[in-house]
Amino acid sequence: GNRHSARCAICVEAASSIGAGSLLGKRVQASVRPWVPSSRVVALDCEMVGVGREGQTDALARLSVVDFDESVLMDVIVRPTVPVTDLRQGFTGITMEQLVGGTAFKSVRKKLLQLLAGDNVVHVGHSIEHDLAVLRMSHPKHLIRDTAHYEPLQKPGSRTYHSYKLRDLADAFLVITNRSSL
C-alpha cells in the first residue's frame, strides 16, 4: 500500500508503552469514512511562537501540511505579524533569523485556503483546534479527525479527555527515532 500504511502501527497492536499508561495489547482502529477519498485527507500541524505580554499569545511560526500518502503539500516558516516575545525554541526549533526570512502570514493562509478548497476535505491533527485558531480558520466538526480526542489514544482511566503528547504517540506508533523528523 501507501507509505503511511507501511510505517504506521495505529491499525495493529502497539508494541510499546506510553508514559504511565500503555497501549500494549490494545487494538486501535483508525479509519476515515469510506466515502472520503484519500486524496481529500490532509494532516496539518502548526508550530507557534509567543507574542504579546510574556509571550502568552500564540502566533503561527511554521505550517506543515501532508496528504494521506505523506506527500508534503506545504512546509513553510511564517513571519509573524507582530513582534515575537517568546520563540519557544525548545518546542519549535525555530530561530529569529528563520522567522525574519519567513513568508508573510497572509500569503501562507491564502495558499492554504486554496489548497484546501472544496467539499469534504478531512483535516487530521493533534489538538487541531489550536492550529485552526492560529490559522484563523474553522472547519466542519464532522470533517475533523483529532488524535487528541480519539478515545483509544487517550490515557487509560481518564473520565474526561486527557491525551498523550503527540511526541509520545509518534514514538509508540511511527518508525521515527528523532524529534526533528516530526
Helices and strands as residue ranges (DSSP letters): H 3-7, E 17-18, E 21-22, G 38-40, E 41-51, G 53-55, E 57-67, E 72-79, E 84-86, H 89-92, H 96-100, E 103-104, H 105-115, E 122-125, H 128-134, G 141-143, E 144-146, G 147-149, G 151-153, H 166-173, G 179-181
